[in-house]
Amino acid sequence: MAKHSAKKIFRLGILDENPVLIQIIGICSALAVTNLMMNSLIMGLALTFVTGISSLTISIIRLYTPKHVRMMIQVLIIAAYVIIVDIFLKAYMPEMSKALGPYVGLIITNCIIMGRAEAYAQINPPIPSLLDGIAAGLGYTIVLLAIAFFRELMGFGTIFGFQILGDWWTPWTIMVMPPAAFFFLAIFIWIFNSKREGEVTK
């Protein structure tokens, strides 16, 4: 059983074991919704909520969960929380719900959530599992926001919808198209891992 302090758990989730940059999982939505920062923020918060609360729930019932149906129960728990998020967005943020489209529902199949459930929540106490899920979600959210920052700024001249670049700026149409997300994600992975390997060899 892994025993980590809260600081260590957050460092692992955000930096050392970042789900997108290190584990290279959960990248479908990272590529799909990062044309605008607000979309990325809401998507990141939704995934963080689901990952944290589902990890907490799975950890609480881990000692009573039959091994042969463990993964089915985990998926059921995750799906329940995703439905709650989806209903909330449709009720209170209908435009955002429409903008995110099917990607909210696809949180159910996001490898980050199932990965934290199996790797951590299933073998650790509830509170550390909650923190681990939140940390993984924050690591995912930070990467989304970093990609969206450059795409929105260069593609629309805005940040969170506020005009930053003036009329002199010619928006780059390519930045709001899917290829730009691949481009920036690859650059971030390269920079992050190059720096990480450099620190290890010192």
Secondary structure by P-SEA (a helix, b strand, c coil): cccccaaaaaaaacccccccccccccccccccccccaaaaaaaaaaaaaaaaaaaaaaaaacccccccaaaaaaaaaaaaaaaaaaaaaaaccaaaaaaaccccccccccaaaaaaaaacccccccaaaaaaaaaaaaaaaaaaaaaaaaaaaaaccccccccccccccccccccccaaaaaaaaaaaaaaaaaaaaaaaac
